[in-house]
Structure formats: C-alpha cells, structure tokens
C-alpha cells in the first residue's frame, strides 16, 4: 500500500481512482451485456439483472461503492463525484432505453420514464444494501430479477 500511496495524496484519492477505473470497466461490460449501442428497454433491464449477478461475486467492491456513496452524501469527499455521476449515468441510461422502447412501441406510451429510471436504480441499490448486511441469507439477485420481470410485464404493450 505505501508504494501505491506514493502516487496518490491519500488513501481516499486512491479509492477514488480505483472506483473511476472500475466504473469504466463496468460500462464496457454493460455495453457487452446489452449487445448493441442503443439497446431497447427490455435489454437494458435485463442488463441490470446481469450486472446484479456479477456484483454478487464482488462483495468487497460493492461494499466500497456503497460506503463511498454514503460518506460523500451531502458534501465533498473523494469519490463522491464519481458516485453522483454513477447514479446520473445509470438513471439516464435507463431513461433513454425506456424512451426508445416507447418510441418503438415496445412499452406503453404512458410510462413515466424519468420516475421509472430512478426506481430501477433505487431498487438495485437498496437491495444491494440489504445484501451487504446479510450476504448469506439475502438473495438480492433473485429479488431484483423477480421485480424486473414484474416491471417488464407492467410496462409491456
């Protein structure tokens, strides 16, 4: 660790750099999961389920992301802007996919895409938080997958 800290002013700055790098890796992974540059609504929702499955195997990483999100709430903290950008990007990605889905006749035209986008991100984040507390007994992936399937059924044309 001392060798790494030589390149960063603090441990917090090191964590921020690690998060930024992982965010880039995860964006590329998500692009691969959705298999095209402008995926439809259901592809993006399924991509979020796939990411949940991947995150199940990254307990320490997920814990770090949630810790930094909590520490940075309402103030300046290394990594805080990364977490805010993560949430904005995730909501925007879902929102655009839902808009494409509505335009393509895939989902109902009356779906409030902005609200639903925030709900998708909130659901996965909230389920991950609960899983972090009880990883052996709380199956956040199954719960998220069931919720996504119900959601898809409710918005499908």
VOKOL-958235 format. One line per field, with one value per atom (N, C-alpha, C, O): z negated, x, y; atom name; residue in one letter. Coordinates in nm, 2 decimals. Example, Ala and Ser with C-alpha at 12.3 -4.5 7.8 and 13.67 -1.06 7.14 Angstrom:
up: -0.78,-0.78,-0.78,-0.85,-0.71,-0.71,-0.79,-0.80
east: 1.32,1.23,1.32,1.42,1.28,1.37,1.29,1.34
north: -0.57,-0.45,-0.33,-0.33,-0.22,-0.11,0.00,0.11
atome: N,CA,C,O,N,CA,C,O
residu: a,a,a,a,s,s,s,s
***
This chain:
up: 0.00,0.00,0.00,0.07,-0.08,-0.07,0.07,0.10,0.15,0.28,0.37,0.45,0.35,0.42,0.37,0.45,0.24,0.19,0.23,0.22,0.27,0.32,0.44,0.46,0.52,0.64,0.61,0.70,0.49,0.46,0.33,0.24,0.32,0.20,0.07,-0.04,0.09,-0.03,0.01,0.13,-0.09,-0.06,0.00,0.09,-0.04,0.02,0.17,0.25,0.21,0.35,0.43,0.54,0.37,0.43,0.45,0.56,0.35,0.37,0.48,0.56,0.49,0.60,0.73,0.83,0.75,0.87,0.91,1.02,0.81,0.83,0.87,0.97,0.81,0.85,0.99,1.07,1.03,1.17,1.27,1.37,1.24,1.33,1.34,1.45,1.22,1.22,1.29,1.36,1.28,1.35,1.50,1.57,1.55,1.69,1.74,1.84,1.66,1.69,1.69,1.78,1.59,1.58,1.69,1.74,1.74,1.85,1.98,2.05,2.00,2.12,2.10,2.20,1.98,1.96,1.98,2.04,1.94,1.96,2.11,2.15,2.18,2.32,2.39,2.48,2.34,2.39,2.36,2.44,2.24,2.20,2.28,2.30,2.32,2.39,2.54,2.62,2.58,2.72,2.83,2.95,2.80,2.90,2.84,2.72,2.93,2.88,2.83,2.74,2.88,2.84,2.80,2.87,2.69,2.66,2.62,2.58,2.64,2.61,2.46,2.38,2.42,2.28,2.21,2.10,2.27,2.20,2.20,2.11,2.30,2.30,2.19,2.12,2.16,2.05,1.92,1.83,1.90,1.78,1.75,1.64,1.85,1.84,1.81,1.74,1.87,1.84,1.70,1.64,1.64,1.49,1.41,1.31,1.45,1.38,1.39,1.30,1.51,1.53,1.45,1.40,1.44,1.35,1.21,1.13,1.16,1.03,1.00,0.90,1.10,1.09,1.07,0.99,1.15,1.15,1.01,0.95,0.96,0.84,0.72,0.62,0.73,0.62,0.59,0.48,0.69,0.68,0.64,0.63,0.62,0.58,0.45,0.45,0.35,0.22,0.18,0.15,0.17,0.13,0.21,0.16,0.34,0.43,0.41,0.40,0.40,0.38,0.25,0.24,0.15,0.02,0.02,-0.03,0.09,0.11,0.18,0.14,0.28,0.36,0.27,0.27,0.19,0.10,-0.01,-0.05,-0.06,-0.17,-0.12,-0.19,0.00,0.05,0.09,0.07,0.14,0.17,0.04,0.04,-0.07,-0.20,-0.26,-0.30,-0.25,-0.31,-0.23,-0.29,-0.10,-0.02,-0.01,0.05,-0.07,-0.06,-0.12,-0.24,-0.05,-0.10,-0.12,-0.19,-0.07,-0.09,0.00,0.09,-0.02,0.06,-0.01,-0.13,0.08,0.03,0.16,0.26,0.15,0.26,0.31,0.23,0.44,0.49,0.49,0.56,0.43,0.42,0.56,0.60,0.63,0.77,0.86,0.94,0.84,0.91,0.88,0.97,0.76,0.72,0.77,0.82,0.76,0.82,0.97,1.02,1.04,1.18,1.21,1.31,1.13,1.15,1.15,1.23,1.05,1.04,1.15,1.21,1.19,1.30,1.43,1.51,1.45,1.57,1.58,1.68,1.47,1.47,1.49,1.57,1.43,1.45,1.59,1.66,1.65,1.78,1.88,1.98,1.86,1.95,1.95,2.06,1.84,1.83,1.90,1.97,1.87,1.92,2.07,2.14,2.13,2.28,2.34,2.44,2.27,2.32,2.32,2.41,2.21,2.20,2.30,2.36,2.33,2.43,2.57,2.65,2.60,2.72,2.73,2.83,2.61,2.61,2.63,2.70,2.58,2.60,2.75,2.81,2.81,2.95,3.04,3.15,3.00,3.09,3.06,3.13,2.97,2.94,2.85,2.85,2.79,2.71,2.57,2.51,2.52,2.39,2.40,2.50,2.30,2.30,2.31,2.25,2.39,2.41,2.28,2.27,2.19,2.07,1.96,1.85,1.98,1.88,1.85,1.94,1.72,1.68,1.67,1.57,1.78,1.79,1.69,1.64,1.66,1.56,1.42,1.35,1.38,1.25,1.25,1.15,1.35,1.36,1.36,1.30,1.42,1.43,1.29,1.25,1.21,1.07,0.99,0.90,1.01,0.93,0.96,0.87,1.09,1.12,1.05,0.99,1.05,0.99,0.83,0.77,0.78,0.64,0.59,0.48,0.67,0.63,0.62,0.53,0.73,0.72,0.61,0.54,0.59,0.48,0.35,0.26,0.33,0.20,0.17,0.06,0.27,0.25,0.22,0.14,0.29,0.26,0.11,0.05,0.07,-0.07,-0.17,-0.27,-0.14,-0.23,-0.23,-0.33,-0.11,-0.09,-0.16,-0.22,-0.16,-0.23,-0.38,-0.44,-0.43,-0.58,-0.61,-0.71,-0.51,-0.53,-0.40,-0.34,-0.36,-0.24,-0.23,-0.12,-0.34,-0.33,-0.31,-0.26,-0.36,-0.36,-0.27,-0.25,-0.22,-0.15,0.00,0.04,0.08,0.22,0.30,0.36,0.31,0.38,0.53,0.59,0.59,0.73,0.77,0.86,0.69,0.72,0.70,0.78,0.59,0.57,0.68,0.72,0.72,0.83,0.96,1.03,0.99,1.11,1.11,1.22,1.00,0.99,1.01,1.09,0.95,0.96,1.10,1.16,1.17,1.31,1.40,1.49,1.38,1.46,1.44,1.54,1.32,1.29,1.35,1.41,1.35,1.41,1.56,1.62,1.62,1.77,1.81,1.90,1.73,1.76,1.75,1.82,1.65,1.63,1.73,1.74,1.80,1.90,2.04,2.13,2.06,2.20,2.26,2.20,2.39,2.47,2.49,2.55
east: 0.08,0.00,0.09,0.05,0.20,0.28,0.33,0.34,0.36,0.40,0.29,0.32,0.17,0.06,0.03,0.00,0.04,0.01,0.11,0.08,0.22,0.32,0.27,0.30,0.18,0.12,-0.01,-0.06,-0.06,-0.18,-0.17,-0.10,-0.23,-0.22,-0.27,-0.23,-0.37,-0.43,-0.49,-0.51,-0.52,-0.59,-0.73,-0.77,-0.80,-0.92,-0.91,-0.99,-0.80,-0.78,-0.75,-0.79,-0.68,-0.65,-0.79,-0.81,-0.87,-1.01,-1.08,-1.15,-1.08,-1.15,-1.10,-1.17,-0.97,-0.91,-0.95,-0.98,-0.95,-0.99,-1.14,-1.17,-1.22,-1.36,-1.38,-1.46,-1.31,-1.32,-1.28,-1.35,-1.17,-1.13,-1.23,-1.27,-1.29,-1.39,-1.52,-1.58,-1.55,-1.67,-1.65,-1.75,-1.54,-1.51,-1.52,-1.57,-1.46,-1.47,-1.62,-1.66,-1.70,-1.84,-1.92,-2.01,-1.89,-1.96,-1.94,-2.03,-1.81,-1.78,-1.85,-1.90,-1.85,-1.92,-2.07,-2.12,-2.13,-2.27,-2.30,-2.40,-2.22,-2.23,-2.23,-2.31,-2.14,-2.13,-2.26,-2.31,-2.31,-2.43,-2.55,-2.64,-2.56,-2.68,-2.66,-2.75,-2.54,-2.51,-2.52,-2.51,-2.55,-2.56,-2.55,-2.57,-2.53,-2.50,-2.63,-2.62,-2.74,-2.87,-2.97,-3.07,-2.95,-3.03,-3.17,-3.20,-3.27,-3.41,-3.43,-3.34,-3.55,-3.59,-3.57,-3.51,-3.61,-3.60,-3.46,-3.42,-3.38,-3.24,-3.17,-3.08,-3.20,-3.13,-3.17,-3.09,-3.30,-3.35,-3.28,-3.24,-3.27,-3.21,-3.06,-3.00,-3.00,-2.86,-2.83,-2.73,-2.93,-2.92,-2.92,-2.85,-3.01,-3.01,-2.88,-2.82,-2.82,-2.69,-2.58,-2.49,-2.58,-2.49,-2.51,-2.41,-2.63,-2.66,-2.59,-2.53,-2.60,-2.54,-2.39,-2.32,-2.33,-2.19,-2.15,-2.05,-2.23,-2.20,-2.21,-2.14,-2.29,-2.30,-2.16,-2.14,-2.08,-1.94,-1.84,-1.72,-1.88,-1.79,-1.83,-1.84,-1.84,-1.89,-1.81,-1.86,-1.68,-1.59,-1.60,-1.61,-1.61,-1.62,-1.76,-1.76,-1.86,-2.00,-2.00,-2.06,-1.94,-1.94,-1.87,-1.91,-1.75,-1.68,-1.76,-1.76,-1.83,-1.91,-2.02,-2.05,-2.08,-2.19,-2.14,-2.20,-2.02,-1.96,-1.92,-1.95,-1.87,-1.83,-1.95,-1.95,-2.05,-2.18,-2.23,-2.28,-2.23,-2.29,-2.20,-2.25,-2.07,-1.97,-1.98,-1.96,-2.00,-2.00,-2.13,-2.14,-2.24,-2.37,-2.37,-2.33,-2.41,-2.43,-2.30,-2.30,-2.19,-2.07,-1.96,-1.97,-1.84,-1.72,-1.65,-1.63,-1.62,-1.55,-1.49,-1.55,-1.36,-1.30,-1.39,-1.43,-1.42,-1.51,-1.65,-1.73,-1.69,-1.83,-1.88,-1.99,-1.80,-1.85,-1.86,-1.95,-1.77,-1.79,-1.92,-1.99,-1.96,-2.08,-2.20,-2.30,-2.20,-2.31,-2.32,-2.43,-2.21,-2.21,-2.26,-2.33,-2.22,-2.27,-2.42,-2.48,-2.48,-2.63,-2.69,-2.79,-2.63,-2.69,-2.68,-2.77,-2.57,-2.54,-2.64,-2.70,-2.65,-2.74,-2.89,-2.96,-2.93,-3.07,-3.09,-3.19,-2.99,-3.00,-3.00,-3.07,-2.92,-2.91,-3.05,-3.10,-3.11,-3.24,-3.35,-3.43,-3.34,-3.44,-3.44,-3.54,-3.32,-3.31,-3.36,-3.42,-3.33,-3.37,-3.52,-3.59,-3.58,-3.73,-3.79,-3.89,-3.73,-3.78,-3.77,-3.87,-3.66,-3.65,-3.76,-3.82,-3.78,-3.88,-4.02,-4.10,-4.05,-4.18,-4.20,-4.30,-4.09,-4.10,-4.11,-4.17,-4.06,-4.06,-4.19,-4.21,-4.27,-4.40,-4.37,-4.46,-4.26,-4.22,-4.29,-4.33,-4.30,-4.36,-4.47,-4.48,-4.56,-4.67,-4.62,-4.52,-4.69,-4.66,-4.68,-4.62,-4.76,-4.79,-4.69,-4.71,-4.59,-4.49,-4.41,-4.36,-4.40,-4.32,-4.17,-4.13,-4.10,-3.96,-3.87,-3.78,-3.88,-3.79,-3.81,-3.71,-3.93,-3.96,-3.92,-3.85,-3.95,-3.92,-3.77,-3.72,-3.70,-3.55,-3.49,-3.40,-3.54,-3.49,-3.53,-3.45,-3.65,-3.69,-3.60,-3.57,-3.57,-3.48,-3.35,-3.30,-3.29,-3.16,-3.17,-3.09,-3.28,-3.30,-3.33,-3.28,-3.40,-3.42,-3.30,-3.27,-3.21,-3.09,-3.00,-2.94,-2.99,-2.90,-2.95,-2.88,-3.08,-3.14,-3.13,-3.10,-3.15,-3.13,-2.99,-2.96,-2.90,-2.76,-2.72,-2.65,-2.78,-2.75,-2.80,-2.73,-2.92,-2.97,-2.88,-2.85,-2.84,-2.75,-2.62,-2.56,-2.56,-2.44,-2.45,-2.35,-2.57,-2.59,-2.60,-2.57,-2.66,-2.69,-2.65,-2.74,-2.53,-2.49,-2.53,-2.55,-2.53,-2.55,-2.70,-2.74,-2.79,-2.93,-3.02,-3.13,-2.97,-3.05,-3.01,-2.90,-3.10,-3.07,-3.12,-3.23,-3.04,-3.08,-3.09,-3.18,-3.02,-3.03,-3.16,-3.23,-3.21,-3.34,-3.45,-3.54,-3.44,-3.54,-3.55,-3.65,-3.43,-3.42,-3.48,-3.55,-3.44,-3.48,-3.64,-3.70,-3.70,-3.84,-3.91,-4.00,-3.85,-3.91,-3.90,-3.99,-3.78,-3.77,-3.87,-3.93,-3.89,-3.99,-4.13,-4.20,-4.16,-4.29,-4.30,-4.41,-4.19,-4.19,-4.21,-4.29,-4.13,-4.15,-4.29,-4.34,-4.35,-4.49,-4.58,-4.68,-4.55,-4.64,-4.63,-4.72,-4.51,-4.49,-4.51,-4.51,-4.51,-4.51,-4.65,-4.75,-4.64,-4.76,-4.84,-4.94
north: -0.12,0.00,0.13,0.22,0.13,0.25,0.29,0.41,0.19,0.21,0.28,0.37,0.24,0.30,0.44,0.53,0.45,0.58,0.69,0.81,0.65,0.74,0.82,0.93,0.75,0.81,0.89,0.96,0.88,0.95,1.03,0.98,1.14,1.22,1.16,1.19,1.06,1.00,0.87,0.84,0.79,0.66,0.69,0.61,0.79,0.83,0.86,0.82,0.93,0.96,0.83,0.82,0.74,0.61,0.53,0.48,0.53,0.47,0.53,0.46,0.66,0.74,0.69,0.68,0.68,0.64,0.49,0.46,0.41,0.27,0.27,0.19,0.35,0.35,0.40,0.34,0.50,0.55,0.45,0.43,0.37,0.27,0.16,0.11,0.12,0.01,0.06,-0.02,0.18,0.24,0.22,0.19,0.25,0.24,0.09,0.06,0.00,-0.14,-0.19,-0.26,-0.14,-0.18,-0.13,-0.19,-0.01,0.05,-0.03,-0.06,-0.07,-0.16,-0.29,-0.35,-0.35,-0.48,-0.47,-0.56,-0.36,-0.34,-0.33,-0.38,-0.26,-0.25,-0.39,-0.41,-0.47,-0.61,-0.69,-0.77,-0.67,-0.74,-0.70,-0.79,-0.58,-0.53,-0.55,-0.54,-0.58,-0.63,-0.53,-0.56,-0.40,-0.30,-0.16,-0.15,-0.06,0.07,0.14,0.23,0.11,0.17,0.06,0.04,-0.01,-0.12,-0.07,0.04,-0.16,-0.14,-0.14,-0.18,-0.11,-0.11,-0.24,-0.24,-0.35,-0.48,-0.53,-0.60,-0.49,-0.53,-0.46,-0.52,-0.34,-0.26,-0.32,-0.34,-0.34,-0.40,-0.54,-0.57,-0.62,-0.75,-0.73,-0.81,-0.62,-0.59,-0.56,-0.59,-0.49,-0.46,-0.59,-0.60,-0.68,-0.81,-0.88,-0.94,-0.88,-0.94,-0.88,-0.95,-0.75,-0.68,-0.71,-0.72,-0.73,-0.78,-0.91,-0.94,-1.00,-1.13,-1.12,-1.19,-1.03,-1.01,-0.95,-0.99,-0.85,-0.79,-0.88,-0.86,-0.99,-1.09,-1.15,-1.19,-1.15,-1.21,-1.10,-1.13,-0.98,-0.87,-0.80,-0.68,-0.88,-0.82,-0.70,-0.59,-0.72,-0.61,-0.48,-0.37,-0.50,-0.39,-0.32,-0.19,-0.39,-0.33,-0.26,-0.15,-0.32,-0.26,-0.13,-0.03,-0.12,0.00,0.11,0.23,0.07,0.17,0.23,0.35,0.14,0.19,0.27,0.37,0.24,0.32,0.46,0.56,0.46,0.59,0.68,0.80,0.61,0.69,0.74,0.86,0.67,0.72,0.83,0.93,0.81,0.90,1.04,1.14,1.03,1.15,1.22,1.33,1.16,1.23,1.36,1.38,1.46,1.60,1.67,1.78,1.63,1.70,1.66,1.58,1.72,1.68,1.56,1.56,1.47,1.35,1.29,1.28,1.25,1.18,1.06,0.98,1.06,0.96,1.00,0.93,1.10,1.15,1.18,1.15,1.26,1.30,1.17,1.17,1.08,0.95,0.88,0.84,0.88,0.81,0.89,0.83,1.02,1.11,1.08,1.07,1.08,1.06,0.92,0.90,0.82,0.68,0.68,0.62,0.74,0.74,0.82,0.77,0.94,1.01,0.93,0.93,0.87,0.79,0.67,0.65,0.60,0.48,0.52,0.46,0.63,0.68,0.72,0.69,0.79,0.84,0.73,0.73,0.63,0.51,0.44,0.41,0.42,0.35,0.44,0.39,0.57,0.66,0.66,0.65,0.67,0.67,0.54,0.54,0.43,0.30,0.29,0.24,0.34,0.34,0.43,0.40,0.54,0.63,0.56,0.57,0.49,0.42,0.31,0.29,0.24,0.14,0.19,0.13,0.31,0.37,0.41,0.39,0.47,0.51,0.39,0.41,0.28,0.16,0.08,-0.02,0.13,0.05,-0.07,-0.16,-0.08,-0.19,-0.18,-0.28,-0.05,-0.03,0.07,0.15,0.08,0.17,0.31,0.35,0.39,0.53,0.62,0.72,0.57,0.65,0.62,0.68,0.55,0.52,0.65,0.71,0.68,0.80,0.75,0.69,0.77,0.71,0.77,0.70,0.90,0.96,0.90,0.86,0.88,0.82,0.67,0.63,0.60,0.46,0.44,0.34,0.52,0.51,0.53,0.45,0.62,0.64,0.52,0.48,0.46,0.35,0.22,0.15,0.20,0.09,0.10,0.00,0.22,0.24,0.22,0.16,0.28,0.27,0.13,0.09,0.05,-0.08,-0.17,-0.24,-0.16,-0.24,-0.19,-0.27,-0.06,-0.01,-0.05,-0.09,-0.04,-0.07,-0.22,-0.26,-0.30,-0.45,-0.49,-0.57,-0.42,-0.44,-0.40,-0.48,-0.29,-0.25,-0.36,-0.39,-0.41,-0.52,-0.64,-0.71,-0.68,-0.79,-0.78,-0.87,-0.65,-0.63,-0.66,-0.69,-0.64,-0.67,-0.82,-0.87,-0.89,-1.04,-1.12,-1.17,-1.12,-1.18,-1.33,-1.38,-1.40,-1.54,-1.58,-1.68,-1.49,-1.52,-1.43,-1.46,-1.32,-1.22,-1.24,-1.20,-1.29,-1.31,-1.19,-1.20,-1.09,-0.97,-0.99,-0.92,-1.08,-1.10,-1.16,-1.11,-1.26,-1.32,-1.22,-1.21,-1.14,-1.04,-0.93,-0.89,-0.89,-0.79,-0.85,-0.78,-0.97,-1.04,-1.05,-1.02,-1.09,-1.10,-0.97,-0.95,-0.87,-0.73,-0.68,-0.62,-0.70,-0.66,-0.73,-0.67,-0.86,-0.93,-0.88,-0.86,-0.84,-0.78,-0.65,-0.61,-0.57,-0.44,-0.45,-0.38,-0.54,-0.56,-0.59,-0.54,-0.68,-0.72,-0.60,-0.58,-0.51,-0.40,-0.28,-0.20,-0.28,-0.17,-0.22,-0.13,-0.34,-0.40,-0.36,-0.36,-0.34,-0.30,-0.43,-0.43
atome: N,CA,C,O,N,CA,C,O,N,CA,C,O,N,CA,C,O,N,CA,C,O,N,CA,C,O,N,CA,C,O,N,CA,C,O,N,CA,C,O,N,CA,C,O,N,CA,C,O,N,CA,C,O,N,CA,C,O,N,CA,C,O,N,CA,C,O,N,CA,C,O,N,CA,C,O,N,CA,C,O,N,CA,C,O,N,CA,C,O,N,CA,C,O,N,CA,C,O,N,CA,C,O,N,CA,C,O,N,CA,C,O,N,CA,C,O,N,CA,C,O,N,CA,C,O,N,CA,C,O,N,CA,C,O,N,CA,C,O,N,CA,C,O,N,CA,C,O,N,CA,C,O,N,CA,C,O,N,CA,C,O,N,CA,C,O,N,CA,C,O,N,CA,C,O,N,CA,C,O,N,CA,C,O,N,CA,C,O,N,CA,C,O,N,CA,C,O,N,CA,C,O,N,CA,C,O,N,CA,C,O,N,CA,C,O,N,CA,C,O,N,CA,C,O,N,CA,C,O,N,CA,C,O,N,CA,C,O,N,CA,C,O,N,CA,C,O,N,CA,C,O,N,CA,C,O,N,CA,C,O,N,CA,C,O,N,CA,C,O,N,CA,C,O,N,CA,C,O,N,CA,C,O,N,CA,C,O,N,CA,C,O,N,CA,C,O,N,CA,C,O,N,CA,C,O,N,CA,C,O,N,CA,C,O,N,CA,C,O,N,CA,C,O,N,CA,C,O,N,CA,C,O,N,CA,C,O,N,CA,C,O,N,CA,C,O,N,CA,C,O,N,CA,C,O,N,CA,C,O,N,CA,C,O,N,CA,C,O,N,CA,C,O,N,CA,C,O,N,CA,C,O,N,CA,C,O,N,CA,C,O,N,CA,C,O,N,CA,C,O,N,CA,C,O,N,CA,C,O,N,CA,C,O,N,CA,C,O,N,CA,C,O,N,CA,C,O,N,CA,C,O,N,CA,C,O,N,CA,C,O,N,CA,C,O,N,CA,C,O,N,CA,C,O,N,CA,C,O,N,CA,C,O,N,CA,C,O,N,CA,C,O,N,CA,C,O,N,CA,C,O,N,CA,C,O,N,CA,C,O,N,CA,C,O,N,CA,C,O,N,CA,C,O,N,CA,C,O,N,CA,C,O,N,CA,C,O,N,CA,C,O,N,CA,C,O,N,CA,C,O,N,CA,C,O,N,CA,C,O,N,CA,C,O,N,CA,C,O,N,CA,C,O,N,CA,C,O,N,CA,C,O,N,CA,C,O,N,CA,C,O,N,CA,C,O,N,CA,C,O,N,CA,C,O,N,CA,C,O,N,CA,C,O,N,CA,C,O,N,CA,C,O,N,CA,C,O,N,CA,C,O,N,CA,C,O,N,CA,C,O,N,CA,C,O,N,CA,C,O,N,CA,C,O,N,CA,C,O,N,CA,C,O,N,CA,C,O,N,CA,C,O,N,CA,C,O,N,CA,C,O,N,CA,C,O,N,CA,C,O,N,CA,C,O,N,CA,C,O,N,CA,C,O,N,CA,C,O,N,CA,C,O,N,CA,C,O,N,CA,C,O,N,CA,C,O
residu: x,x,x,x,x,x,x,x,x,x,x,x,x,x,x,x,x,x,x,x,x,x,x,x,x,x,x,x,x,x,x,x,x,x,x,x,x,x,x,x,x,x,x,x,x,x,x,x,x,x,x,x,x,x,x,x,x,x,x,x,x,x,x,x,x,x,x,x,x,x,x,x,x,x,x,x,x,x,x,x,x,x,x,x,x,x,x,x,x,x,x,x,x,x,x,x,x,x,x,x,x,x,x,x,x,x,x,x,x,x,x,x,x,x,x,x,x,x,x,x,x,x,x,x,x,x,x,x,x,x,x,x,x,x,x,x,x,x,x,x,x,x,x,x,x,x,x,x,x,x,x,x,x,x,x,x,x,x,x,x,x,x,x,x,x,x,x,x,x,x,x,x,x,x,x,x,x,x,x,x,x,x,x,x,x,x,x,x,x,x,x,x,x,x,x,x,x,x,x,x,x,x,x,x,x,x,x,x,x,x,x,x,x,x,x,x,x,x,x,x,x,x,x,x,x,x,x,x,x,x,x,x,x,x,x,x,x,x,x,x,x,x,x,x,x,x,x,x,x,x,x,x,x,x,x,x,x,x,x,x,x,x,x,x,x,x,x,x,x,x,x,x,x,x,x,x,x,x,x,x,x,x,x,x,x,x,x,x,x,x,x,x,x,x,x,x,x,x,x,x,x,x,x,x,x,x,x,x,x,x,x,x,x,x,x,x,x,x,x,x,x,x,x,x,x,x,x,x,x,x,x,x,x,x,x,x,x,x,x,x,x,x,x,x,x,x,x,x,x,x,x,x,x,x,x,x,x,x,x,x,x,x,x,x,x,x,x,x,x,x,x,x,x,x,x,x,x,x,x,x,x,x,x,x,x,x,x,x,x,x,x,x,x,x,x,x,x,x,x,x,x,x,x,x,x,x,x,x,x,x,x,x,x,x,x,x,x,x,x,x,x,x,x,x,x,x,x,x,x,x,x,x,x,x,x,x,x,x,x,x,x,x,x,x,x,x,x,x,x,x,x,x,x,x,x,x,x,x,x,x,x,x,x,x,x,x,x,x,x,x,x,x,x,x,x,x,x,x,x,x,x,x,x,x,x,x,x,x,x,x,x,x,x,x,x,x,x,x,x,x,x,x,x,x,x,x,x,x,x,x,x,x,x,x,x,x,x,x,x,x,x,x,x,x,x,x,x,x,x,x,x,x,x,x,x,x,x,x,x,x,x,x,x,x,x,x,x,x,x,x,x,x,x,x,x,x,x,x,x,x,x,x,x,x,x,x,x,x,x,x,x,x,x,x,x,x,x,x,x,x,x,x,x,x,x,x,x,x,x,x,x,x,x,x,x,x,x,x,x,x,x,x,x,x,x,x,x,x,x,x,x,x,x,x,x,x,x,x,x,x,x,x,x,x,x,x,x,x
***
